[in-house]
Amino acid sequence: MSWLALTALQVAALWLVGSALALWLYLHQRPTRRKVSTLRFWADLPPSVYRRRRWLREPWAFLAQVLFLLFLILALANPRWGQVSESRRVAIVLDTSIWSQVQRPGEPPWIDSVRRDAYRLLNTLPPTDEVLLLRAEPDALPILPFTHDRSEQLRAVAQTRSSSSIADIPRALEAGKAALAGSRLGLLVYIGPGILDEQQSARLAQLRQSWEPGDGSGNRPQFLMRIAGGDQPIENRGISRLALQRDATQPERWHLLTQLKNYSASKSSFVLKLSVGGQPLLQHPVSMAPGQVSGLNDEFLSAQGGLLTAEITPSDDLKADDRAVVYVPPFRPVNIAVFTSRASFENDLRPVLSTNPYLRPEFVRPGAAVNPPPDMAIYDVESAPTQAAFNSIYFVRGPQSKGARPIRVTDWNSQHAATRWVRTRDVSVRNAASLSVRPTDAVLASGEGRPEIPLIIAREQNRHRVLLVGFDPHDSNFPQQSAFPLLIAGAVEWLTHPIEDVSDSLSAGELDLPGSATRIVSPSGADVPFARNGSSLHLLALDAGLYRVLGPNRSTTFAVNAPPLLPAQRITPTDAESAPIGGESAPYQGTYLWQWLVLLVIVALWAEWWLFYSQRVNQRAVLIQQSELQVSPLPSAPPESAQKPVTEKEDALDPNFIT
C-alpha cells in the first residue's frame, strides 16, 4: 500500500506542527455558558476556582493526543520493516514506424501484433517490475516513464498508433539500455516489424557484440526481440518522391519527376495515376524488377495550381507509400506600372521586364492613372519621395555633369532578398544621387569612397516597401551586366511575393517550414507541437497526409508523404533474443507497518477521549462540592399558609433569579 511516502524529516515537521496546534487548543479552552441562581452567582467562592490558568489541566489526555498525531503521520508515511531488495527494471521499445502499417490480405495490420506482444509481455512480468515504454522513431518522446502501474502501461499500449516515419532501432535500443544503467536487474525488449537499412544493421551488429552475454544485470541486461509478422516476404512497391519544376519560358508548364521503388523479391506490375485538384491528368503502366528504383518524367499545364496526387494501383501490403501528394504553386504574374517620360529610361527597362515571363509591365506617363492598380510601380524621378502609393522602385537621378568621374560599386548586401543573387564588382555609375539613410533603412549597394557612398537603399514605411536606386541606369554600365535582371527579379519578389518555380514532396520526420504559426493541425485532427526557429517553424511530422498551418494572418496547408527509400532488411533474432523472459525471484519488499500503526491510532484516540472527559467530570464534581461547603445556608421558608400567593407575572419578574 502506498500513500504519502514521507521522509523522516517530513514526519517530524508534521508532528511538531500538529502537536503545537493541539497544545494551543488545550491552553485556550472556552468556558461553557450556564444559567445559575442569583444567590449562587453572588456566593463567596474562592477566586482561584474560576481564575483562567495557562497550564495544562489534562496532561495525560494531551500526551495521548500527541501520540495519536504521531501514529497517524507514521501510518501515512507507510514505513517498512526490514531491508528491501531492488526490483527488476524493464525497458520496452515499441516500433510503430511505417512498417507497422503492413497488412497482408486476410490478416490484421502489424501494429495489432505489436500491441498483442506488448500485452503478453506486460502480463507475464511480476507486479514488482518497473517498466519504461519507448518509441523506436527518432526524436520521439517516451510513451510512458518508469512505473509499476500495469493498468496505466496497458492503457498506453492500447493508445499507441502507427506513424509514417522511419524507425532508428539501434538508437532506441541504446536509449533503453542507458535507462537501465545502475539497476541491479535489467530487461530490454524490442517489439516491432524489425526492418532496418544497411547502416542500422551494421550498428545493431556492433550492439549485439557489446551486449553478449546478457545476464540480466544492470550492465548487461537481458535483451529480447519479438518480431511482428513472422518471416514471410513483404509485397510492396511505393512512390518514394515527387518533384516539380516550372518551365523557364512558359510558367504554366511544369516538369514532374516521379520516383518509384519495388521492395518485393519478385517482379511487380502496376498502374501509376496522376491527378491535379481531383482532375485526372496522366496514367502510366509500370513494370519493375525486384529491388529496382526508377523515375518517370512528365509535363503538364496548370495555371491555377493545387494538389498533385500520384497513386499506384492495385494496392499492396503497405498502403502508406502507394499514394503521394505535392503542392503545385499557382501562376500569378506581377503587374508593374513604369512611370517615365524619357525614352532612354524606357529602353533600359523594357528588355529586362518584357523578357521575364512572370512580369506584366505597362509604361505610362508620370501622373497618369492606372486601372486596375498595379502590384508594384517603377519611377524615374529626380528626388527621393517622402511617401509611396505602391510598393515601388525609385531610380533617382543625380545632378548631370559631363566630366563626372565614374564610381565603382564595391559592396553588395547578399543577405537581403532584393540583392541575394547579385555578386558582380564590374558595375560603375556616374552622376550618383545623394541618398539619405534612415536608421531603419538597409543599404544594399555602396560605391567607393571614404566614407562609402550609399547607392541602393531598401526602406519600409507606412506599410509599403520602397527600393531607392541612387543613379540613372543610362548613366551606368549596369543594364549591360547580367546582374541587372537579377536585381530587378529579386526586387520584384521582395516588393510583391516570392515566385515559386520548384516544389518537392515533404517526407514524414523532422520538418522546417518558413513563416510563423500559432497552431499546426495533423491529418488526424490533433495539434502538432512545434518550435520557432527565427522566421521558420520546426516540427516533428510523424503521419502522412495534409497538415494545416494556422496563424494570425494566414491559413495554409502542406502535404507530408511516406519517407523516400524505406529500409528493407529484416532482423533475424538469435536464440537468446527469442528466449522467454528470465526467471526472477520475487524481491523482498519488507514488512509494511501501516496496519499496526492504524491500530495504535485508534487506541491513542480512545485514550485521549477517555482521559479528557473523565478528568473534566472529576473536576466538575470537586467544584460543585467546594461551592456547597462555602455557601451559607438559606433562611427557612415560612409556612405554606403564610406565603403570599404569587401570580404568573410576579414569578416572571422575581428579582432573586437572573440568567
N, C-alpha and C positions, 0 to 999 in steps of 0.2 A: 504494500500500500504506500503511495507517495502523496504527501500533502505539501507542506511548505518547504521541507528540506532545509531547515535553518541551520546556521553555523552556531558554534558555542558563543561567540561574541554577540550574535543577534539574539540568542536565547537570553543571555544576561541582560542585554539592554531592554528587551521587552519585559523581563521580570522586574527590573528595577522601576520601570515606568508604572507597571501595574501595582506594585507594592506601594509606591508613593501615592498613587491615587486612592488606594484602599486606606492608607494611614490618614489622608486628608478627610475622607468620609467619616472615619471613626472619631476624629477630633472635632468635627463640625456637625454634630448631631442636633437637629432642630427639636425643641420641646413640643410636646403634644398639647393642644388646646383642650381644656376640660371645664365643665361647669361646676362650681363649688359654692357652698352656702356662704352667707355674709360673715357669720361668726367664725367659720373655719378659715375664711380668707384673711380675717384680721387676727387669727390665732398667733400667739407669740411663739414662733418656731425659731430654732437656731438659724441664723443666716447662712451657715455653711451647708445646710441641707439643699438649698436651691441655688447656690452660687455656681456659676459656669466654670468648669475645670478644664484645663488644657492638657490633661494626661489621659491615658487610656483607661477606660472603665472596664473593658473586656479584653485584656491582653491575650488570653488563650484563644478567644474567637478570632482576634486579628491574626494570630500566628496560624490558625487553621486556614484563614483566607489566603495568606501569603503562600502557604503550601499548596492550596488549590490552584493559584495562579501559576506556580512553578510547574506542577504536574501537567496542567493544561498546555502550557507552552512547550514543554518537552514532548508531549504527545503529538503536537502539531509538527515538531521538528523531525519526527519519525526516526528516532535513533535505532541503531542495530548493535547487537552484542556479538562479538567475535570478529575475526579477520575475514574480510570479503575478498574473494578471488575475482579477477577480471574476466568478463565475458568476452566472447568472440565478436570481432567486428567484421562486417561483410560489406563489400563494395560491389554493386551490380551495375554493369554497363549495358544499357538498353540501346540497341542500334535501330533507330526509327528513321533512317535515311531513306533515300528514294527507292532503294531496292526492297524495302519492306512493303512497298505497294504492289509487288508482284502478285498476280492472281492467275493461276492456271485454270483452264476450263474445268468446271465442276468442283473446284476446291476453294476454300476461304482464302483471303489475302494473307500474306506472310505476317502482317502486323498482328493478326489474331494468334498466330503461332508464337510470336514473341511474347504477347501478353499471357498466353496459356503456360509457356515455360516459366515465366516470371511468377505466376500464381503458384505453380507446382513447387518452385524453389522456396518461396516465402512460407508456404505451408509446411515444408519439410524442416525449416530452421526452428530450433527451440525458441521459446519466447524471450529468453535472456539475450539473444544475439541482437546486436545493434547494426542496423542496415542503412547504407547510403545508396541512393539511386542516382546514376549519372546518365547523361546523353552521350552518344558517340559523335554527334555533329560538332565541328569545331566552333569555339566561342559561344556555345550554348550553355545556359545556366543549369546547375544541377536540378534534377526533378524533385528530390527530397533530401534534406540533410540527414545525418545520423539520428536515428530514433528507434525506440523499442516498440512503438505503436504499430502493430500489424494491420489494424483496420485502416490506418492512415496510409500505410505502404500499399495495401491492396487497392485503395481508392486512387492513389496516384498512378498506379499502373493502369487502372481502368480508364483514366482520363488521358493517357498517352496517345498521341496521334502521329500518323506518318507525316514526314516532311518531304520536300523535293530537293534537298541538298545532299552533298556527298559526305559520307562519314570519314573521320580520321581515326581509325580503330587503334593504331599504336599510341597515338596521343591520348586517347581516352583511357586506355589501359594504364599508361604511365600516371595519369592523374588519379586513377583508382588506387594504384599501388602506393602513391605518395600519401593518400588519405589514410592508408592502413599503417603507415610508419609509426613506430612507437608502441603499438599494441602488442600484447603477448601472443594473441591468436588472431589470424587473419585469413580471409577467404575473398578471392577476386573471381568474379563470374562475368563472362561475356555472353549476351543473348542477342542474336540477330541473324541477318542473312549471311554474314561472313564473306562479303565480297569487297575486294580491295584492288588497288593498282599495283604496278611493279615496285614503285618506291615504298609504298606502305608494306608490301610483302617482305622487302628486304629489312625494313625496320622491325617488323614483327619477328622475323627470324632471329635478329640480334636480341630482342627482348626475351625470347624463349630460351636462348642460351644463357642469358644472365640470371634467369629465374630458376633454372633447374638445379637440384630437385626442390620442389616446393613442399616443405614440411609443415606448412600451416602456421609458422611463426610470423611475427611482425616483419622481420627482414625478408623472409621467403614465404609469402602467403601461398596457400593452395590456389592454383589457377585452373579454372574450369571453363569450358566453352560449350554452349548449347546453340547449334546451328539450325536455323529455321529453313524449311523447305527441303531438307534432305540433300542428296547428291544428284538429283535429276537435272538434266540440262535445261537452260532457260532459252526460250524462243523470243528474241527481242531484236527489233531494229527500230531506230529512232532518229529524230531530227536533232542534230547537235548544234546547228547555228543557222540564223537568218541575218543577212547583211544587205543593206540598201545604200545606193549611191546615186545622187541626182546627176543627170546628164549636164555637162558643162555648157552646151549650146542650146538645149531645149529643157528648161526647168521642169516641165510637166512630165518628162520621161524619166523613169527610174530603172536602174540596173540592179537585179536581185541575184544574190548568191544563196542557195540552199544546200547545206552540208548534211549528209546522211551517213549513218554507220550501221552495219549489220553485226550485232553481238552474238548471233546464233552460230552454232557449229555446222550449219547446213546452208545451202543456197536459199535466198529469200526473194520472192517476187511480190510486189505490191503496187499501189497507185498513189501518187502524190497529187493532192488537190490544193490549189491556191485560190484565195478569195480576198477581196478588199471591201470592207464595210458590209459584209454579208453577201456581196455580189460575186458569183463565180468568175474567176479570172483565167486560170490555166489548169491543165491536167496532164500529168506525165505518168506513163507506166514505167516502173523501175525494176530492175533485176540486179541483185548484188550477191557476190560470193561471200563465203564465211569470213568474218573479220574485216571486210572491205570498208573503206571510207571513200566516199565520192561526193562531188559537188555539182550542182546543176545551176546554170546561168540562164536567166530570163530577163526580158524587158517588158515594161508595161507603162501605160499613161495613166496618171492620176493627178488632177489639179486640186481636188477637194481634200485629198489625204484621207486618213482614217486608220483602222487596224487591219493589217495584212495578216491573214491566217493561213498557215501551212498545216496540212493534215494528211496522214498516211492511212490507207485502208487496205485490207481489214486490220483491226487492232490485234495486238499480241499480248504476251503475258504482262508486260509493263506498259500501261497506257499513259503514263506521265510524259513520256517523250514522243508519243505519237502525234502530238499537236504542239505547235509553237506559234507565237504571236509577236509581231513587231509593229511599231507605230510608224506610219507614213506621214511625214510633215506636209501640210498643205502648201501650195504655191501662192504666195502673197507678194505681188510686185509692189515696189515702193514708188509712189507718185511724188515727183520732185518738180518744184517751180523754180526756174532760174531767172532772177530779175537782173537784167543788164541792158544797157543801151549801146554797148561797144561791141563791134564785130570781132575785134581781136580776142576779147574775153570769151565770146561765144565760140569762136573757132578753137580755143584751147580746151573748153569744157565739153563741147558736143561729142567729139570722138570717144572720150572716156565714158560719158554717160550713155551714149547710144549703143555701144558695143557690149554693155553689161546687160544680160537678159533679165536680171532681177529688177531693173530700174525702168521707170516710165517718165522721162524728162519732158518738160514743157518750158520753152523760152518765152518770156513775156517782158514787156517794158516796165520800168520801175513805176510803182503806183497803180498798176493795173490790177483789177480784181480777178481772182482765180476761183472758179466754181466747178466742182466741189473743192473745199480746202485741201491742200496737198499734205502729204505725210511729213515733208520737210521742205526747206527752201534754201537756195544759194543766192547770195547777194554780192554784187560788185559795187563797193562803196569807197568813199574817201576817208571816212572816220568811223570808229567803232560805235555801235549803237548803245543806248542806255537800256532799252527794253527790246524784247524779241516777241513777235507774234506767233512764230512757229519754232520748232527745233531747226536750227539754221547753221549754215556755214557762211561766214563773212570774210570775203577777200578784201582786205583793207589796203588801199594803195598809199604809198608814201609820197613825199614831195619829189617831183620829177627833177632830175639833174643829169645832164648828158655826160658829165665827167665823173659820175659816181663810181666808186670802187666796188667791185663785186664782193659780197660777203659769203663765205662758205659755211654751210650748215654742218656743225661739228658734233652735235649731240641729239639723239632721238630717244624719247621715252618709250622703251619697249614694253613697259608694264601697263600702259594704258591701252584700252580696247581700240582706239582710233589709230594708233601707230604701232600696234604689236607686230605688224608684218613688214615694217619699213626698217631697213638696215643700211641704206646707202650713205656714203660720205662724199658723193660726187655732185651734190646739189649746191649751186651758188645762186644768189639773188642780188639784185640791185634796187636801189631806192626803197629800202625797207622802212615800214611804218613803225612809229614808236607806240608800242602797246604797253598799257599799264597793267601790272599784275596784281590782282587782289589776293588777300590771304587764303581764300578758298579756291583759287584757280590752280590748275595743273599745267605746267609748262611741258609741252610735247616736243618742241624742237627749239634749239638755240643756235645762234650764229657766233662766229669767232669774235672775240673782243674781250676787253677787261673793264668791267665785267661782261659776261656773255650777254648777247642781245636776244631777248625772247622773240621768236618768230611765229610760233604756233601755240595757242593757249586754248585749253578746254575749260569751259565755265558752265556752272549750273546756277540759275537764278529764276525765281518765280515759276517753278515747276517746268522750266524749259531748259534744254541743253543747247549750248552755243559753242561753236568752234571758230576761233578768231585766227585767221592766217594773215600775218603782217607783211604781205608783199603781193604784187600783181603777178600771176602766173606768166604773163607775157614778158615780164622783166626778169625772167629766170630761165634756167635750162630744165626746170622741174617737169614741164609737160613732155619732154623728150625722154625722161627716165621711166623705167618700169615701176619705180616707187610711187609715181603719181597716181595711177589707177588703184594701187594698193592702199594709198592713203584715203582716196575717195571711198573705196569699198569699206574700209574699216570705220571711217567716219559715219557712213550711212548706217551701218549696223549699230554703232554707239548711239546715234541720234534716233533711230527708229526701233528696230528689233533684229535679233540675230537671224541670219539666213541659214537655215538647216539644210545642208546638202548631203548629209550622211545620216544613217540610222542603223543601229545594231541591236540585236536582241540581248536583253539582260538575263543573266543566269542566277538561279537561287543561290544565296550565300550573302556575303558582305557586299553592300552597295553604297556608293557615294552619288548623291543626286544634287544638282545645282538648285539654288533658291532656298527659300525659307518655308516653314510649315508650322502649324500648331497641332496637327493631328495627321496620322497616317493609318489608313484602314486596310487590313489584309483582305484577300479574297473570301475568307470565312466570315468577315464582319468584325473581327477582333482588332483592337488597337495594337499597333506595332511600336515598341519603344524605339526611339531614335535619339541621336546626339547631334548637336550643332557643331560643325567644324568650320568656323569662319562663315563664309557665304554659302556653304553646302551642308547637306544632311548625310549622316552616316547611320545606316540601319542594317539589321540582320533579317533578310527576307528568306524564310525557310519554305514557303509554299509557292507553287507556281500558279499564275493567274493574274488578274488585273488588280492593282493597288490604287487607292485613291489618296491623293495628297491634298489636304485641306489647309488653307491659310487665310489670313485676314483679307487678302485681295485676290485670291485665286483658288481654283479647284481643278486639279488636273488628274490624269490617270497615267500609269505606266504599267507595262506588261513584264512579267517575270516568267521565264521558261525553265525547263529542266537543264541542269548543267551540261556543258559540252563534254563529249568523250567520257562516258561513265566508266568506272572501274569494272573489270570483268573477271578477275581471278578469285576463285572460291578457296576458302580456308579449309584445310583438311585437319581436323583435330587429332592430336595424338591420343594414345590410350590413357595417359594420365589426365589429359584435358577432358576426356569423355567419361572419366570415372565418376562414381557417386560422391557425394559430399562426405568428407572425412568425419568419423565419429567424434563426438565431443561429450565428455562427461559434464553433467550439469554443474555449473560453477556454484560454489557455496556463497550464498548471499547474506549469511549471518542470521541471527535471531532478532526479529523485529519486536520492540518492546512497547509499542503503542497500546496494545490491548491491556497490559498490566498498568500502564500509566493512566489509561481511561478509568480503570477500576479505582486507582488511588485518587483520581479527581473526584469521583463520586463520594468516596469516603471522606475526603477533606471537606467537600461541600456540605455533607451531612453534619460533620463535626462542627463546622463553623456555625451552622444554623442552630444546632443544639446548644452549644456553649453560649452563643449570643443571647438567645431568647430565654434560656434557663437563668442566666445571671441577671437579666433585666427583671424577671419575675421576682427573684430573691431581693433585689434592690428595692423594688416597689413595695414588697411586704415589710421591709425594715423601715422605710419611710413612713408607711401608714402606722406602724407600731409606735415610732417615735412621736408622731404628731398626736396620737391618742393619749400618750403619757403627759405631754406638755400642755395640752389644752385643759383649762379648769372646767369642773362640772357645771352645767347649766342649772338655774333655779327650777324647783319643781313646779309643775304646771298646776294651776287652780283646778278645783273640781269642775267636772264637765257641766254641772248645773249652773255654776257661777260664770262660766265663759259666755262672752257676748257672741251672739251668732254673727258670723261673718258672711257678708254677701259675696257673690262671684266677682263683683267689681273690686271690692276691698281686697279680696285674696289676690287678685292680679296686681294690685298696687301695693302689696305688702313690702315695706322698705327693708325688712330683715333679710331679703334674698336678692342677690344680684347674679348676673350672668357673666 
